[in-house]
Structures are given as structure tokens and as C-alpha cells.
Amino acid sequence: MQLPQLVNMFGADLQRRYGEKIHKLTLHGGFGCPNRDGTLGRGGCTFCNVASFADEAMQRQSIGEQLAQQAARVDRARRYLAYFQAYT
């Protein structure tokens, strides 16, 4: 069996739903993480990949600036899905 037959992959589901590829744009909202700051735990979650988070330059940009920058990287895309990534 192929992987798409075993699991519902998010990107494939979006493409089926909207009839075209939906590009995902990551945004940094400056949020904290209760699993890193000690509120609920320490050290983050086991599935948390800190290396995938936005760099510090992105953290200083407004949400609008980040959205414009991310959208420019996928300029041929017609549709986007923006989501908050770091520490959310």
C-alpha cells in the first residue's frame, strides 16, 4: 500500500478540497510555549523541532511583513494557508 492510502496527508487533502496546491506559510507571532517556559513543563515536547522555527530576523517583523515575505517565496501559488509556527 502507498502512504496516501494509509493516512490522510494534510497537503493532499487541501489539494483535493480546493482543486490546486495550497501553500503553507509559517508566521512567528512572538508567542511563548507552556511546555518550554515552565508553566506546564520544561524542555518542550518530544515532537517539537526547534530547528524548524523562524529565525530571529523573522521574529522582528510584523505579521503582515512576514506574510508578504513568505508569499513572495511561492509567487506562482494562487492560494495560501498561513499558520503560527514557533512556540504555538
HELIX and SHEET records of a PDB file:
HELIX    1   1 LEU A    3  LEU A    6  1                                   4    
HELIX    2   2 PHE A   10  TYR A   18  1                                   9    
HELIX    3   3 VAL A   50  SER A   52  5                                   3    
HELIX    4   4 GLU A   56  GLN A   59  1                                   4    
HELIX    5   5 ILE A   63  ARG A   73  1                                  11    
SHEET    1   A 2 HIS A  23  LEU A  27  0                                        
SHEET    2   A 2 TYR A  80  PHE A  84  1                                        
END                                                                             
